[in-house]
Amino acid sequence: MLSELPGRTPATVLSVTDRGPNDNIARRLRELGFVQGEEVQVMARGPIGGEPLLVQIGYTRFALRLSEAARVQVALAQGATA
């Protein structure tokens, strides 16, 4: 899960998990570019409980709640170590 990815570790998006029909959050994540095959990294974590996460996908950065990042399934990029 993206929420558990160590900082500055390159990964690839596998999928976004829907939590029901017409899941607006999952749909919005996909619209923002969290789609299979895209490279992603956690750039920084907030000071209180590690939230929000500053996430970079492509050349764009987003702030995500941990609950939102937990919906994004990732795999470490080739050659990356956690």
DAVENLIN-V85194 format. One record per backbone hydrogen bond with DSSP energy under -0.5 kcal/mol. CO is the residue of the C=O (numbers start at 1). NH is the residue of the N-H. E is the energy in kcal/mol with one decimal. If there is no record, write none. Layout:
<<CO NH E> <CO NH E>>
This chain:
<<1 4 -1.4> <2 5 -1.1> <6 9 -1.2> <8 10 -0.6> <10 77 -2.3> <11 40 -2.5> <12 75 -2.2> <13 37 -2.9> <15 73 -2.7> <20 23 -0.8> <22 24 -0.9> <23 27 -2.3> <24 28 -2.3> <25 29 -2.4> <26 30 -2.0> <27 31 -2.2> <28 32 -1.8> <29 34 -2.3> <30 33 -1.3> <33 35 -2.1> <35 38 -2.0> <38 13 -2.8> <39 58 -1.0> <40 11 -2.0> <41 43 -0.7> <41 56 -2.9> <42 8 -3.4> <44 54 -2.9> <46 50 -0.6> <47 49 -0.8> <48 51 -1.2> <51 48 -0.6> <52 46 -1.8> <53 55 -0.8> <53 64 -2.5> <54 43 -3.2> <54 44 -1.3> <55 57 -0.5> <55 62 -2.9> <56 41 -1.9> <57 60 -1.8> <60 57 -2.7> <62 55 -3.3> <62 64 -0.6> <64 52 -0.5> <64 53 -3.0> <65 69 -2.6> <66 70 -2.1> <68 71 -1.4> <69 2 -0.8> <69 3 -0.6> <69 72 -1.4> <71 17 -2.9> <71 73 -0.7> <72 2 -2.6> <73 14 -3.5> <73 15 -1.3> <75 12 -3.1> <77 80 -2.3>>
